[in-house]
Amino acid sequence: MELRNCKHCNKMFNYIGKPICPSCEKELEDKFQEVKQYIKDHKDAPINIVAEENNVSVNQIKRWVRQERLSFADASMVGLECENCGALIKIGRFCEQCKLKLQNNLSSAIKHEEAKPTIKQKESARMRFLDGK
């Protein structure tokens, strides 16, 4: 069991993979639900107004968008930059073109790895010498 300090309240807690304690995590989830409802009610609100009205940082809202928990409306002029090419996106971390490139790169890397001979294949292909006895 590992003890850490919560990044929000600085209290010690049993670390289980998240940098915040369970009470701060619940608080953050409640705040997320408030923001989500506010966006449903005010579809055209800019991100800074949403943050201000809900007492949440703009960075936290962007984190939720990158995690694909929130998205900007298609008609909205607001968005985030693709982490790879900088194109304007409405949800996630990458634009569709960069997602496709990453997918193709991963697929070709896997195919390349599968094409490598395994140790057993290498051993069976070795030349063997027989004793003359």
Buried (B, 14 or more C-beta within 10 A) or exposed (E): EEEBBBEBEEEEBEBEEEEBBEEBBEBBEEBBEBBBEBBEEEEEBBBEEBBEEBEBEEEBBBEBBBEEEBBBEEEBEBBBEBEBEEBEBBBBBBBEEBBEBEEEEEEEEEEEEEEEEEEEEEEEEEEEEEEEE
